Amino acid sequence: MFKFIDNLKDKFKANDFHLASNKKVKTLKSEFKENFGLTLRVYKGKQLAEVEFTLAELNSKTSKMINYDAEGLTIKSSMSINDFEKLVDEHFGLTVQVANEYDNYCINNKYTLGQAARKEDLKDWVKEKGYSNIEEWLKAEKCSTIEEYYNRNK
């Protein structure tokens, strides 16, 4: 029931995130983290993009044509990760991936940005492992926080 309500709220939230070709990669990553609590990985080709470059500057640094004249994009929490990644590729010619807040793994594309921000992917994963919730899983792993778990298992 709560998932339904949360998903419905995502549809009516104000515009959450705006991509524009004049922004530096580090600014986009920072704003994405601030808005969604998730990590945005931006690639030029198959390598991570230099964070000091703007999206427009990446055009001269990659073999794939980047549409730096493209109008900006506004991204909402209700958008699936799959759709978000495709839209950025189609609109700017950039490859992006959405990872968890600690940048340990990429979020499954079936989730929306809002669901990922609420850690629904992690909640589903711990349930698949047989735990009733994240706290029970952390206790079994002898960790007090998710951050402690990820730091220990780097």
FENFENQUI-V804500 format. One record per backbone hydrogen bond with DSSP energy under -1.0 kcal/mol. NH is the residue of the N-H (numbers start at 1). CO is the residue of the C=O. E is the energy in kcal/mol with one decimal. If there is no record, write none. Layout:
BEGIN
{{NH & CO & E} {NH & CO & E}}
END
This chain:
BEGIN
{{5 & 1 & -1.9} {6 & 2 & -3.0} {7 & 3 & -2.8} {8 & 4 & -2.2} {9 & 5 & -2.5} {10 & 6 & -1.9} {12 & 9 & -1.1} {16 & 75 & -1.2} {17 & 75 & -1.5} {19 & 73 & -2.8} {23 & 20 & -1.7} {25 & 53 & -2.9} {26 & 51 & -2.3} {28 & 24 & -2.4} {29 & 25 & -2.7} {30 & 26 & -2.2} {31 & 27 & -2.9} {32 & 28 & -2.5} {33 & 29 & -2.2} {34 & 30 & -2.4} {35 & 31 & -2.5} {36 & 32 & -2.8} {37 & 33 & -2.0} {39 & 99 & -2.2} {41 & 97 & -3.1} {43 & 95 & -2.9} {44 & 47 & -3.1} {47 & 44 & -1.7} {49 & 42 & -3.2} {53 & 50 & -1.4} {55 & 23 & -1.6} {56 & 21 & -2.2} {58 & 54 & -1.4} {59 & 56 & -1.1} {60 & 57 & -1.0} {61 & 58 & -1.6} {67 & 92 & -1.3} {68 & 66 & -1.8} {70 & 67 & -1.5} {73 & 19 & -2.2} {75 & 17 & -3.5} {79 & 76 & -1.7} {81 & 111 & -2.9} {82 & 109 & -1.5} {84 & 80 & -2.6} {85 & 81 & -2.8} {86 & 82 & -2.2} {87 & 83 & -2.6} {88 & 84 & -2.3} {89 & 85 & -1.8} {90 & 86 & -3.0} {91 & 87 & -2.8} {92 & 88 & -2.8} {93 & 89 & -1.4} {94 & 88 & -1.0} {97 & 41 & -2.0} {99 & 39 & -2.9} {100 & 105 & -2.3} {103 & 100 & -1.9} {107 & 98 & -2.7} {111 & 108 & -1.7} {113 & 79 & -2.4} {114 & 77 & -2.8} {116 & 112 & -2.4} {117 & 113 & -2.3} {118 & 114 & -1.6} {119 & 116 & -1.7} {120 & 115 & -2.6} {123 & 119 & -2.5} {124 & 120 & -2.4} {125 & 121 & -2.0} {126 & 122 & -2.6} {127 & 123 & -1.7} {128 & 124 & -2.2} {129 & 125 & -1.4} {130 & 127 & -1.5} {131 & 126 & -2.5} {137 & 133 & -1.8} {138 & 134 & -2.9} {139 & 135 & -2.3} {140 & 136 & -2.1} {141 & 137 & -1.8} {142 & 139 & -1.3} {143 & 138 & -2.7} {149 & 145 & -1.8} {150 & 146 & -2.5} {151 & 147 & -2.7} {152 & 148 & -2.2} {153 & 149 & -1.6}}
END
